[in-house]
Amino acid sequence: MKKSGIINAQLAGLLAGLGHKDTYMIADAGMPIPRGVEIVDLAVVGGVPTFRQVMDAIADECVFEHYTLAEEIKEANPELHAYVQEKLEGVEHDYVPHVELKRMEASCKFVIRTGEFSPYPNVLLTAACAF
């Protein structure tokens, strides 16, 4: 049995299988997930786990080339926006309207569904090369 890092077998396997330029998303409890995109459903109840808890765990194990946020997060959820900027400092990023982010989600290898209930806590991550 693993004693540290991500212990969810499905999530650990999907992260290990990522290649350079693959995309995946950490999403809130209400984000619609397109048919055909694999779902890692971590949500238990509202607020469990939080977006931050999941982002912290992913950031400890993965490298990122780029990330995309909904532009609406800047005004609707400034605290979470600041957290993402700090957590992913130095990683290239951009902002798109939330509707566009939902369209981009269709090309993700998988989506991690959290129990987050705050506005626009969805980030599309692009895997970098670890060397």
N, CA, C and O atoms as CSV, one atom per row, in Angstrom:
chain,resi,resn,atom,element,x,y,z
A,1,MET,N,N,0.842,-1.184,0.000
A,1,MET,CA,C,0.000,0.000,0.000
A,1,MET,C,C,0.881,1.239,0.000
A,1,MET,O,O,1.864,1.314,0.738
A,2,LYS,N,N,0.519,2.220,-0.843
A,2,LYS,CA,C,1.233,3.504,-0.834
A,2,LYS,C,C,0.980,4.221,0.475
A,2,LYS,O,O,-0.118,4.150,1.026
A,3,LYS,N,N,1.993,4.912,0.974
A,3,LYS,CA,C,1.790,5.666,2.207
A,3,LYS,C,C,1.851,7.169,1.999
A,3,LYS,O,O,1.648,7.930,2.946
A,4,SER,N,N,2.125,7.607,0.789
A,4,SER,CA,C,2.164,9.042,0.528
A,4,SER,C,C,1.759,9.319,-0.911
A,4,SER,O,O,1.652,8.414,-1.738
A,5,GLY,N,N,1.541,10.586,-1.178
A,5,GLY,CA,C,1.124,10.972,-2.520
A,5,GLY,C,C,-0.329,10.600,-2.768
A,5,GLY,O,O,-1.078,10.308,-1.836
A,6,ILE,N,N,-0.709,10.614,-4.014
A,6,ILE,CA,C,-2.090,10.325,-4.391
A,6,ILE,C,C,-2.347,8.835,-4.235
A,6,ILE,O,O,-1.656,8.013,-4.836
A,7,ILE,N,N,-3.351,8.487,-3.421
A,7,ILE,CA,C,-3.652,7.075,-3.176
A,7,ILE,C,C,-4.901,6.603,-3.918
A,7,ILE,O,O,-5.212,5.412,-3.890
A,8,ASN,N,N,-5.619,7.503,-4.576
A,8,ASN,CA,C,-6.755,7.095,-5.399
A,8,ASN,C,C,-6.194,6.374,-6.617
A,8,ASN,O,O,-5.501,6.978,-7.435
A,9,ALA,N,N,-6.491,5.082,-6.740
A,9,ALA,CA,C,-5.882,4.256,-7.786
A,9,ALA,C,C,-6.186,4.774,-9.192
A,9,ALA,O,O,-5.295,4.824,-10.040
A,10,GLN,N,N,-7.426,5.154,-9.440
A,10,GLN,CA,C,-7.798,5.648,-10.764
A,10,GLN,C,C,-7.022,6.913,-11.098
A,10,GLN,O,O,-6.453,7.023,-12.184
A,11,LEU,N,N,-6.994,7.873,-10.172
A,11,LEU,CA,C,-6.312,9.138,-10.420
A,11,LEU,C,C,-4.811,8.942,-10.565
A,11,LEU,O,O,-4.200,9.511,-11.470
A,12,ALA,N,N,-4.209,8.150,-9.692
A,12,ALA,CA,C,-2.764,7.907,-9.768
A,12,ALA,C,C,-2.390,7.293,-11.115
A,12,ALA,O,O,-1.382,7.673,-11.710
A,13,GLY,N,N,-3.188,6.354,-11.594
A,13,GLY,CA,C,-2.914,5.722,-12.881
A,13,GLY,C,C,-3.047,6.682,-14.048
A,13,GLY,O,O,-2.224,6.673,-14.964
A,14,LEU,N,N,-4.077,7.508,-14.017
A,14,LEU,CA,C,-4.267,8.478,-15.101
A,14,LEU,C,C,-3.152,9.512,-15.126
A,14,LEU,O,O,-2.671,9.872,-16.200
A,15,LEU,N,N,-2.736,9.991,-13.969
A,15,LEU,CA,C,-1.639,10.962,-13.919
A,15,LEU,C,C,-0.340,10.338,-14.418
A,15,LEU,O,O,0.421,10.979,-15.142
A,16,ALA,N,N,-0.087,9.089,-14.034
A,16,ALA,CA,C,1.130,8.402,-14.478
A,16,ALA,C,C,1.133,8.193,-15.990
A,16,ALA,O,O,2.194,8.128,-16.611
A,17,GLY,N,N,-0.050,8.088,-16.576
A,17,GLY,CA,C,-0.155,7.861,-18.012
A,17,GLY,C,C,-0.133,9.113,-18.869
A,17,GLY,O,O,-0.186,9.018,-20.095
A,18,LEU,N,N,-0.056,10.290,-18.250
A,18,LEU,CA,C,-0.037,11.532,-19.026
A,18,LEU,C,C,1.240,11.663,-19.839
A,18,LEU,O,O,2.323,11.292,-19.386
A,19,GLY,N,N,1.098,12.191,-21.036
A,19,GLY,CA,C,2.238,12.525,-21.872
A,19,GLY,C,C,2.309,14.028,-22.074
A,19,GLY,O,O,1.375,14.761,-21.747
A,20,HIS,N,N,3.438,14.475,-22.621
A,20,HIS,CA,C,3.631,15.891,-22.891
A,20,HIS,C,C,2.496,16.407,-23.773
A,20,HIS,O,O,2.172,15.805,-24.797
A,21,LYS,N,N,1.902,17.514,-23.372
A,21,LYS,CA,C,0.817,18.206,-24.081
A,21,LYS,C,C,-0.573,17.637,-23.817
A,21,LYS,O,O,-1.558,18.205,-24.289
A,22,ASP,N,N,-0.685,16.530,-23.077
A,22,ASP,CA,C,-2.013,16.028,-22.727
A,22,ASP,C,C,-2.710,17.045,-21.824
A,22,ASP,O,O,-2.062,17.727,-21.030
A,23,THR,N,N,-4.027,17.139,-21.951
A,23,THR,CA,C,-4.783,18.068,-21.111
A,23,THR,C,C,-5.748,17.304,-20.213
A,23,THR,O,O,-6.251,16.233,-20.554
A,24,TYR,N,N,-5.982,17.902,-19.053
A,24,TYR,CA,C,-6.948,17.370,-18.105
A,24,TYR,C,C,-7.456,18.530,-17.273
A,24,TYR,O,O,-6.873,19.614,-17.291
A,25,MET,N,N,-8.542,18.308,-16.545
A,25,MET,CA,C,-9.163,19.411,-15.822
A,25,MET,C,C,-9.454,19.026,-14.380
A,25,MET,O,O,-9.819,17.889,-14.081
A,26,ILE,N,N,-9.282,20.004,-13.492
A,26,ILE,CA,C,-9.797,19.913,-12.131
A,26,ILE,C,C,-11.042,20.792,-12.124
A,26,ILE,O,O,-10.976,21.977,-12.451
A,27,ALA,N,N,-12.176,20.206,-11.748
A,27,ALA,CA,C,-13.455,20.905,-11.894
A,27,ALA,C,C,-14.257,20.911,-10.596
A,27,ALA,O,O,-14.019,20.118,-9.685
A,28,ASP,N,N,-15.211,21.831,-10.545
A,28,ASP,CA,C,-16.110,21.892,-9.395
A,28,ASP,C,C,-17.188,20.816,-9.506
A,28,ASP,O,O,-17.271,20.099,-10.503
A,29,ALA,N,N,-18.002,20.719,-8.474
A,29,ALA,CA,C,-19.023,19.676,-8.413
A,29,ALA,C,C,-20.092,19.820,-9.491
A,29,ALA,O,O,-20.737,18.836,-9.851
A,30,GLY,N,N,-20.290,21.029,-10.010
A,30,GLY,CA,C,-21.360,21.249,-10.969
A,30,GLY,C,C,-20.939,21.360,-12.421
A,30,GLY,O,O,-21.795,21.530,-13.289
A,31,MET,N,N,-19.654,21.271,-12.711
A,31,MET,CA,C,-19.186,21.417,-14.094
A,31,MET,C,C,-19.706,20.248,-14.935
A,31,MET,O,O,-19.467,19.091,-14.588
A,32,PRO,N,N,-20.409,20.528,-16.028
A,32,PRO,CA,C,-20.857,19.426,-16.879
A,32,PRO,C,C,-19.654,18.769,-17.555
A,32,PRO,O,O,-18.759,19.453,-18.051
A,33,ILE,N,N,-19.643,17.458,-17.569
A,33,ILE,CA,C,-18.517,16.726,-18.159
A,33,ILE,C,C,-19.031,16.029,-19.413
A,33,ILE,O,O,-19.974,15.241,-19.348
A,34,PRO,N,N,-18.403,16.321,-20.564
A,34,PRO,CA,C,-18.893,15.768,-21.830
A,34,PRO,C,C,-18.822,14.237,-21.872
A,34,PRO,O,O,-17.945,13.622,-21.267
A,35,ARG,N,N,-19.761,13.649,-22.595
A,35,ARG,CA,C,-19.726,12.197,-22.823
A,35,ARG,C,C,-18.392,11.836,-23.461
A,35,ARG,O,O,-17.873,12.567,-24.304
A,36,GLY,N,N,-17.854,10.714,-23.051
A,36,GLY,CA,C,-16.612,10.232,-23.634
A,36,GLY,C,C,-15.366,10.681,-22.901
A,36,GLY,O,O,-14.288,10.134,-23.131
A,37,VAL,N,N,-15.490,11.669,-22.019
A,37,VAL,CA,C,-14.341,12.116,-21.225
A,37,VAL,C,C,-14.382,11.355,-19.900
A,37,VAL,O,O,-15.400,11.349,-19.208
A,38,GLU,N,N,-13.269,10.716,-19.560
A,38,GLU,CA,C,-13.221,9.944,-18.317
A,38,GLU,C,C,-13.365,10.863,-17.108
A,38,GLU,O,O,-12.788,11.950,-17.066
A,39,ILE,N,N,-14.137,10.412,-16.133
A,39,ILE,CA,C,-14.379,11.188,-14.918
A,39,ILE,C,C,-13.706,10.502,-13.739
A,39,ILE,O,O,-13.885,9.306,-13.513
A,40,VAL,N,N,-12.930,11.279,-12.992
A,40,VAL,CA,C,-12.422,10.837,-11.699
A,40,VAL,C,C,-13.263,11.602,-10.685
A,40,VAL,O,O,-12.986,12.766,-10.396
A,41,ASP,N,N,-14.275,10.961,-10.152
A,41,ASP,CA,C,-15.223,11.643,-9.276
A,41,ASP,C,C,-14.781,11.502,-7.828
A,41,ASP,O,O,-14.987,10.465,-7.198
A,42,LEU,N,N,-14.170,12.563,-7.310
A,42,LEU,CA,C,-13.699,12.574,-5.928
A,42,LEU,C,C,-14.718,13.200,-4.986
A,42,LEU,O,O,-14.560,13.116,-3.768
A,43,ALA,N,N,-15.765,13.828,-5.528
A,43,ALA,CA,C,-16.748,14.540,-4.709
A,43,ALA,C,C,-17.449,13.583,-3.750
A,43,ALA,O,O,-17.890,12.502,-4.141
A,44,VAL,N,N,-17.544,13.999,-2.491
A,44,VAL,CA,C,-18.225,13.212,-1.465
A,44,VAL,C,C,-19.492,13.944,-1.034
A,44,VAL,O,O,-20.598,13.412,-1.133
A,45,VAL,N,N,-19.312,15.168,-0.556
A,45,VAL,CA,C,-20.404,16.078,-0.207
A,45,VAL,C,C,-19.936,17.470,-0.605
A,45,VAL,O,O,-18.766,17.662,-0.939
A,46,GLY,N,N,-20.839,18.436,-0.570
A,46,GLY,CA,C,-20.446,19.802,-0.913
A,46,GLY,C,C,-19.234,20.253,-0.111
A,46,GLY,O,O,-19.241,20.216,1.119
A,47,GLY,N,N,-18.201,20.675,-0.816
A,47,GLY,CA,C,-16.991,21.170,-0.164
A,47,GLY,C,C,-15.953,20.112,0.153
A,47,GLY,O,O,-14.889,20.441,0.680
A,48,VAL,N,N,-16.226,18.858,-0.149
A,48,VAL,CA,C,-15.275,17.779,0.160
A,48,VAL,C,C,-15.068,16.905,-1.062
A,48,VAL,O,O,-16.028,16.303,-1.543
A,49,PRO,N,N,-13.854,16.811,-1.581
A,49,PRO,CA,C,-12.708,17.642,-1.231
A,49,PRO,C,C,-12.816,19.006,-1.900
A,49,PRO,O,O,-13.580,19.190,-2.848
A,50,THR,N,N,-12.047,19.947,-1.399
A,50,THR,CA,C,-12.023,21.279,-1.998
A,50,THR,C,C,-11.159,21.278,-3.252
A,50,THR,O,O,-10.348,20.378,-3.468
A,51,PHE,N,N,-11.349,22.294,-4.062
A,51,PHE,CA,C,-10.487,22.487,-5.225
A,51,PHE,C,C,-9.031,22.588,-4.780
A,51,PHE,O,O,-8.153,21.968,-5.379
A,52,ARG,N,N,-8.775,23.364,-3.737
A,52,ARG,CA,C,-7.398,23.571,-3.273
A,52,ARG,C,C,-6.744,22.268,-2.835
A,52,ARG,O,O,-5.579,22.025,-3.151
A,53,GLN,N,N,-7.471,21.434,-2.119
A,53,GLN,CA,C,-6.899,20.160,-1.680
A,53,GLN,C,C,-6.474,19.313,-2.869
A,53,GLN,O,O,-5.398,18.715,-2.863
A,54,VAL,N,N,-7.318,19.265,-3.881
A,54,VAL,CA,C,-6.999,18.470,-5.064
A,54,VAL,C,C,-5.856,19.112,-5.843
A,54,VAL,O,O,-4.935,18.416,-6.271
A,55,MET,N,N,-5.902,20.430,-6.031
A,55,MET,CA,C,-4.828,21.124,-6.743
A,55,MET,C,C,-3.490,20.932,-6.035
A,55,MET,O,O,-2.474,20.703,-6.692
A,56,ASP,N,N,-3.474,21.021,-4.710
A,56,ASP,CA,C,-2.233,20.818,-3.955
A,56,ASP,C,C,-1.661,19.423,-4.209
A,56,ASP,O,O,-0.460,19.274,-4.438
A,57,ALA,N,N,-2.513,18.410,-4.169
A,57,ALA,CA,C,-2.055,17.035,-4.384
A,57,ALA,C,C,-1.520,16.840,-5.798
A,57,ALA,O,O,-0.486,16.200,-5.990
A,58,ILE,N,N,-2.217,17.386,-6.782
A,58,ILE,CA,C,-1.786,17.260,-8.180
A,58,ILE,C,C,-0.467,18.003,-8.390
A,58,ILE,O,O,0.445,17.482,-9.032
A,59,ALA,N,N,-0.365,19.209,-7.855
A,59,ALA,CA,C,0.847,20.024,-8.041
A,59,ALA,C,C,2.070,19.379,-7.408
A,59,ALA,O,O,3.188,19.596,-7.873
A,60,ASP,N,N,1.880,18.593,-6.360
A,60,ASP,CA,C,3.007,17.900,-5.732
A,60,ASP,C,C,3.571,16.801,-6.617
A,60,ASP,O,O,4.721,16.396,-6.443
A,61,GLU,N,N,2.775,16.311,-7.567
A,61,GLU,CA,C,3.191,15.155,-8.355
A,61,GLU,C,C,3.377,15.423,-9.846
A,61,GLU,O,O,3.946,14.590,-10.551
A,62,CYS,N,N,2.912,16.560,-10.336
A,62,CYS,CA,C,2.899,16.778,-11.783
A,62,CYS,C,C,3.642,18.048,-12.187
A,62,CYS,O,O,3.874,18.941,-11.372
A,63,VAL,N,N,4.006,18.105,-13.458
A,63,VAL,CA,C,4.599,19.314,-14.033
A,63,VAL,C,C,3.628,19.853,-15.080
A,63,VAL,O,O,2.949,19.097,-15.775
A,64,PHE,N,N,3.583,21.173,-15.172
A,64,PHE,CA,C,2.603,21.832,-16.028
A,64,PHE,C,C,3.294,22.733,-17.043
A,64,PHE,O,O,4.233,23.459,-16.716
A,65,GLU,N,N,2.814,22.673,-18.270
A,65,GLU,CA,C,3.311,23.557,-19.320
A,65,GLU,C,C,2.425,24.799,-19.439
A,65,GLU,O,O,2.898,25.888,-19.763
A,66,HIS,N,N,1.143,24.613,-19.171
A,66,HIS,CA,C,0.182,25.692,-19.395
A,66,HIS,C,C,-1.072,25.399,-18.584
A,66,HIS,O,O,-1.370,24.248,-18.267
A,67,TYR,N,N,-1.801,26.462,-18.254
A,67,TYR,CA,C,-3.124,26.270,-17.667
A,67,TYR,C,C,-4.073,27.335,-18.194
A,67,TYR,O,O,-3.659,28.426,-18.586
A,68,THR,N,N,-5.352,26.992,-18.194
A,68,THR,CA,C,-6.397,27.897,-18.664
A,68,THR,C,C,-7.485,27.994,-17.607
A,68,THR,O,O,-7.935,26.988,-17.057
A,69,LEU,N,N,-7.896,29.220,-17.338
A,69,LEU,CA,C,-8.981,29.507,-16.403
A,69,LEU,C,C,-10.086,30.265,-17.127
A,69,LEU,O,O,-9.853,30.877,-18.169
A,70,ALA,N,N,-11.280,30.219,-16.568
A,70,ALA,CA,C,-12.372,31.063,-17.067
A,70,ALA,C,C,-12.079,32.503,-16.661
A,70,ALA,O,O,-11.713,32.761,-15.514
A,71,GLU,N,N,-12.237,33.432,-17.583
A,71,GLU,CA,C,-11.948,34.834,-17.249
A,71,GLU,C,C,-12.854,35.347,-16.128
A,71,GLU,O,O,-12.502,36.297,-15.428
A,72,GLU,N,N,-14.010,34.723,-15.960
A,72,GLU,CA,C,-14.950,35.139,-14.919
A,72,GLU,C,C,-14.404,34.941,-13.501
A,72,GLU,O,O,-14.885,35.580,-12.564
A,73,ILE,N,N,-13.416,34.075,-13.332
A,73,ILE,CA,C,-12.865,33.813,-11.997
A,73,ILE,C,C,-12.247,35.067,-11.381
A,73,ILE,O,O,-12.246,35.226,-10.160
A,74,LYS,N,N,-11.725,35.953,-12.222
A,74,LYS,CA,C,-11.048,37.157,-11.716
A,74,LYS,C,C,-11.962,37.980,-10.814
A,74,LYS,O,O,-11.529,38.466,-9.769
A,75,GLU,N,N,-13.213,38.137,-11.208
A,75,GLU,CA,C,-14.154,38.938,-10.414
A,75,GLU,C,C,-15.007,38.090,-9.481
A,75,GLU,O,O,-15.307,38.507,-8.362
A,76,ALA,N,N,-15.399,36.908,-9.932
A,76,ALA,CA,C,-16.336,36.099,-9.155
A,76,ALA,C,C,-15.678,35.315,-8.016
A,76,ALA,O,O,-16.343,34.954,-7.046
A,77,ASN,N,N,-14.366,35.053,-8.133
A,77,ASN,CA,C,-13.691,34.237,-7.123
A,77,ASN,C,C,-12.226,34.677,-7.000
A,77,ASN,O,O,-11.323,33.879,-7.254
A,78,PRO,N,N,-11.979,35.941,-6.613
A,78,PRO,CA,C,-10.608,36.467,-6.600
A,78,PRO,C,C,-9.657,35.715,-5.666
A,78,PRO,O,O,-8.464,35.624,-5.954
A,79,GLU,N,N,-10.159,35.178,-4.562
A,79,GLU,CA,C,-9.278,34.431,-3.653
A,79,GLU,C,C,-8.757,33.162,-4.311
A,79,GLU,O,O,-7.567,32.858,-4.224
A,80,LEU,N,N,-9.641,32.424,-4.966
A,80,LEU,CA,C,-9.198,31.199,-5.632
A,80,LEU,C,C,-8.312,31.531,-6.828
A,80,LEU,O,O,-7.360,30.807,-7.122
A,81,HIS,N,N,-8.626,32.618,-7.512
A,81,HIS,CA,C,-7.792,33.058,-8.626
A,81,HIS,C,C,-6.369,33.322,-8.147
A,81,HIS,O,O,-5.409,32.875,-8.774
A,82,ALA,N,N,-6.230,34.047,-7.039
A,82,ALA,CA,C,-4.905,34.341,-6.477
A,82,ALA,C,C,-4.192,33.060,-6.058
A,82,ALA,O,O,-2.985,32.923,-6.257
A,83,TYR,N,N,-4.938,32.127,-5.481
A,83,TYR,CA,C,-4.348,30.843,-5.079
A,83,TYR,C,C,-3.762,30.109,-6.292
A,83,TYR,O,O,-2.628,29.632,-6.237
A,84,VAL,N,N,-4.530,30.018,-7.386
A,84,VAL,CA,C,-4.049,29.319,-8.584
A,84,VAL,C,C,-2.814,30.020,-9.143
A,84,VAL,O,O,-1.841,29.361,-9.511
A,85,GLN,N,N,-2.846,31.346,-9.208
A,85,GLN,CA,C,-1.690,32.091,-9.712
A,85,GLN,C,C,-0.443,31.808,-8.877
A,85,GLN,O,O,0.649,31.636,-9.419
A,86,GLU,N,N,-0.611,31.761,-7.568
A,86,GLU,CA,C,0.529,31.489,-6.689
A,86,GLU,C,C,0.990,30.040,-6.811
A,86,GLU,O,O,2.190,29.778,-6.895
A,87,LYS,N,N,0.060,29.107,-6.820
A,87,LYS,CA,C,0.387,27.679,-6.890
A,87,LYS,C,C,1.096,27.339,-8.194
A,87,LYS,O,O,2.001,26.506,-8.215
A,88,LEU,N,N,0.683,27.988,-9.287
A,88,LEU,CA,C,1.241,27.691,-10.610
A,88,LEU,C,C,2.120,28.836,-11.119
A,88,LEU,O,O,2.203,29.084,-12.322
A,89,GLU,N,N,2.763,29.517,-10.195
A,89,GLU,CA,C,3.630,30.640,-10.554
A,89,GLU,C,C,4.682,30.200,-11.571
A,89,GLU,O,O,5.318,29.157,-11.420
A,90,GLY,N,N,4.849,31.016,-12.605
A,90,GLY,CA,C,5.834,30.726,-13.640
A,90,GLY,C,C,5.312,29.864,-14.775
A,90,GLY,O,O,6.003,29.692,-15.780
A,91,VAL,N,N,4.110,29.318,-14.640
A,91,VAL,CA,C,3.519,28.496,-15.695
A,91,VAL,C,C,2.720,29.410,-16.621
A,91,VAL,O,O,1.930,30.235,-16.162
A,92,GLU,N,N,2.931,29.256,-17.927
A,92,GLU,CA,C,2.166,30.051,-18.891
A,92,GLU,C,C,0.679,29.770,-18.716
A,92,GLU,O,O,0.278,28.652,-18.391
A,93,HIS,N,N,-0.134,30.804,-18.937
A,93,HIS,CA,C,-1.565,30.622,-18.760
A,93,HIS,C,C,-2.348,31.613,-19.604
A,93,HIS,O,O,-1.811,32.594,-20.119
A,94,ASP,N,N,-3.624,31.325,-19.726
A,94,ASP,CA,C,-4.518,32.251,-20.398
A,94,ASP,C,C,-5.913,32.127,-19.796
A,94,ASP,O,O,-6.186,31.263,-18.964
A,95,TYR,N,N,-6.773,33.017,-20.247
A,95,TYR,CA,C,-8.147,33.085,-19.772
A,95,TYR,C,C,-9.078,33.040,-20.976
A,95,TYR,O,O,-8.805,33.653,-22.007
A,96,VAL,N,N,-10.162,32.321,-20.839
A,96,VAL,CA,C,-11.183,32.245,-21.882
A,96,VAL,C,C,-12.544,32.376,-21.195
A,96,VAL,O,O,-12.649,32.142,-19.991
A,97,PRO,N,N,-13.579,32.744,-21.937
A,97,PRO,CA,C,-14.911,32.744,-21.332
A,97,PRO,C,C,-15.266,31.332,-20.839
A,97,PRO,O,O,-14.825,30.333,-21.407
A,98,HIS,N,N,-16.065,31.273,-19.782
A,98,HIS,CA,C,-16.433,29.984,-19.188
A,98,HIS,C,C,-17.033,29.029,-20.216
A,98,HIS,O,O,-16.752,27.831,-20.191
A,99,VAL,N,N,-17.858,29.555,-21.118
A,99,VAL,CA,C,-18.447,28.690,-22.152
A,99,VAL,C,C,-17.378,28.066,-23.033
A,99,VAL,O,O,-17.516,26.917,-23.453
A,100,GLU,N,N,-16.319,28.804,-23.316
A,100,GLU,CA,C,-15.219,28.261,-24.121
A,100,GLU,C,C,-14.451,27.205,-23.330
A,100,GLU,O,O,-14.051,26.183,-23.888
A,101,LEU,N,N,-14.244,27.440,-22.046
A,101,LEU,CA,C,-13.559,26.450,-21.209
A,101,LEU,C,C,-14.336,25.130,-21.213
A,101,LEU,O,O,-13.738,24.055,-21.249
A,102,LYS,N,N,-15.660,25.216,-21.177
A,102,LYS,CA,C,-16.483,24.000,-21.238
A,102,LYS,C,C,-16.307,23.286,-22.579
A,102,LYS,O,O,-16.312,22.056,-22.630
A,103,ARG,N,N,-16.151,24.045,-23.662
A,103,ARG,CA,C,-15.909,23.423,-24.970
A,103,ARG,C,C,-14.536,22.745,-24.992
A,103,ARG,O,O,-14.390,21.643,-25.521
A,104,MET,N,N,-13.539,23.408,-24.418
A,104,MET,CA,C,-12.174,22.864,-24.384
A,104,MET,C,C,-12.106,21.576,-23.557
A,104,MET,O,O,-11.269,20.709,-23.811
A,105,GLU,N,N,-12.978,21.465,-22.587
A,105,GLU,CA,C,-13.016,20.292,-21.710
A,105,GLU,C,C,-13.221,18.996,-22.502
A,105,GLU,O,O,-12.765,17.933,-22.082
A,106,ALA,N,N,-13.898,19.086,-23.632
A,106,ALA,CA,C,-14.183,17.901,-24.444
A,106,ALA,C,C,-12.922,17.221,-24.958
A,106,ALA,O,O,-12.951,16.034,-25.282
A,107,SER,N,N,-11.806,17.963,-25.039
A,107,SER,CA,C,-10.559,17.370,-25.534
A,107,SER,C,C,-9.664,16.848,-24.404
A,107,SER,O,O,-8.561,16.367,-24.662
A,108,CYS,N,N,-10.130,16.941,-23.167
A,108,CYS,CA,C,-9.332,16.468,-22.027
A,108,CYS,C,C,-9.286,14.942,-21.983
A,108,CYS,O,O,-10.245,14.271,-22.362
A,109,LYS,N,N,-8.160,14.404,-21.515
A,109,LYS,CA,C,-8.063,12.961,-21.285
A,109,LYS,C,C,-8.978,12.541,-20.147
A,109,LYS,O,O,-9.568,11.461,-20.182
A,110,PHE,N,N,-9.094,13.395,-19.139
A,110,PHE,CA,C,-9.971,13.114,-18.007
A,110,PHE,C,C,-10.279,14.399,-17.264
A,110,PHE,O,O,-9.596,15.410,-17.428
A,111,VAL,N,N,-11.322,14.344,-16.444
A,111,VAL,CA,C,-11.719,15.463,-15.593
A,111,VAL,C,C,-11.803,14.952,-14.160
A,111,VAL,O,O,-12.395,13.907,-13.893
A,112,ILE,N,N,-11.205,15.702,-13.249
A,112,ILE,CA,C,-11.258,15.379,-11.829
A,112,ILE,C,C,-12.360,16.235,-11.209
A,112,ILE,O,O,-12.248,17.460,-11.155
A,113,ARG,N,N,-13.411,15.589,-10.749
A,113,ARG,CA,C,-14.550,16.298,-10.145
A,113,ARG,C,C,-14.337,16.397,-8.641
A,113,ARG,O,O,-14.223,15.387,-7.948
A,114,THR,N,N,-14.286,17.630,-8.150
A,114,THR,CA,C,-14.124,17.879,-6.721
A,114,THR,C,C,-15.494,18.154,-6.100
A,114,THR,O,O,-16.512,18.136,-6.792
A,115,GLY,N,N,-15.508,18.405,-4.810
A,115,GLY,CA,C,-16.741,18.797,-4.137
A,115,GLY,C,C,-16.889,20.302,-4.021
A,115,GLY,O,O,-17.748,20.792,-3.288
A,116,GLU,N,N,-16.052,21.039,-4.745
A,116,GLU,CA,C,-16.026,22.506,-4.654
A,116,GLU,C,C,-17.353,23.117,-5.082
A,116,GLU,O,O,-17.931,22.724,-6.095
A,117,PHE,N,N,-17.829,24.084,-4.298
A,117,PHE,CA,C,-19.094,24.767,-4.573
A,117,PHE,C,C,-18.914,26.269,-4.806
A,117,PHE,O,O,-19.906,26.998,-4.782
A,118,SER,N,N,-17.706,26.756,-5.028
A,118,SER,CA,C,-17.508,28.190,-5.260
A,118,SER,C,C,-17.553,28.491,-6.761
A,118,SER,O,O,-17.496,27.561,-7.566
A,119,PRO,N,N,-17.654,29.772,-7.162
A,119,PRO,CA,C,-17.777,30.115,-8.580
A,119,PRO,C,C,-16.483,29.927,-9.385
A,119,PRO,O,O,-15.413,30.378,-8.976
A,120,TYR,N,N,-16.600,29.273,-10.505
A,120,TYR,CA,C,-15.551,29.132,-11.524
A,120,TYR,C,C,-14.243,28.492,-11.042
A,120,TYR,O,O,-13.177,28.927,-11.479
A,121,PRO,N,N,-14.271,27.498,-10.177
A,121,PRO,CA,C,-13.023,26.860,-9.752
A,121,PRO,C,C,-12.663,25.696,-10.678
A,121,PRO,O,O,-12.592,24.547,-10.243
A,122,ASN,N,N,-12.441,25.997,-11.929
A,122,ASN,CA,C,-12.127,24.984,-12.928
A,122,ASN,C,C,-10.838,25.391,-13.625
A,122,ASN,O,O,-10.700,26.527,-14.078
A,123,VAL,N,N,-9.899,24.461,-13.709
A,123,VAL,CA,C,-8.641,24.763,-14.380
A,123,VAL,C,C,-8.321,23.642,-15.360
A,123,VAL,O,O,-8.335,22.463,-15.004
A,124,LEU,N,N,-8.032,24.026,-16.595
A,124,LEU,CA,C,-7.595,23.084,-17.610
A,124,LEU,C,C,-6.074,23.097,-17.594
A,124,LEU,O,O,-5.454,24.139,-17.807
A,125,LEU,N,N,-5.481,21.945,-17.343
A,125,LEU,CA,C,-4.028,21.827,-17.207
A,125,LEU,C,C,-3.438,21.114,-18.412
A,125,LEU,O,O,-4.011,20.148,-18.916
A,126,THR,N,N,-2.295,21.595,-18.868
A,126,THR,CA,C,-1.558,20.944,-19.944
A,126,THR,C,C,-0.275,20.388,-19.356
A,126,THR,O,O,0.508,21.116,-18.746
A,127,ALA,N,N,-0.067,19.099,-19.541
A,127,ALA,CA,C,1.105,18.434,-18.978
A,127,ALA,C,C,2.382,18.880,-19.684
A,127,ALA,O,O,2.418,19.030,-20.906
A,128,ALA,N,N,3.416,19.087,-18.894
A,128,ALA,CA,C,4.740,19.408,-19.428
A,128,ALA,C,C,5.573,18.129,-19.455
A,128,ALA,O,O,5.141,17.079,-18.981
A,129,CYS,N,N,6.751,18.237,-20.007
A,129,CYS,CA,C,7.718,17.146,-19.988
A,129,CYS,C,C,8.551,17.307,-18.717
A,129,CYS,O,O,9.024,18.406,-18.425
A,130,ALA,N,N,8.732,16.238,-17.971
A,130,ALA,CA,C,9.412,16.320,-16.672
A,130,ALA,C,C,10.931,16.408,-16.788
A,130,ALA,O,O,11.617,16.541,-15.775
A,131,PHE,N,N,11.463,16.336,-17.998
A,131,PHE,CA,C,12.926,16.445,-18.140
A,131,PHE,C,C,13.286,17.428,-19.222
A,131,PHE,O,O,14.468,17.650,-19.486
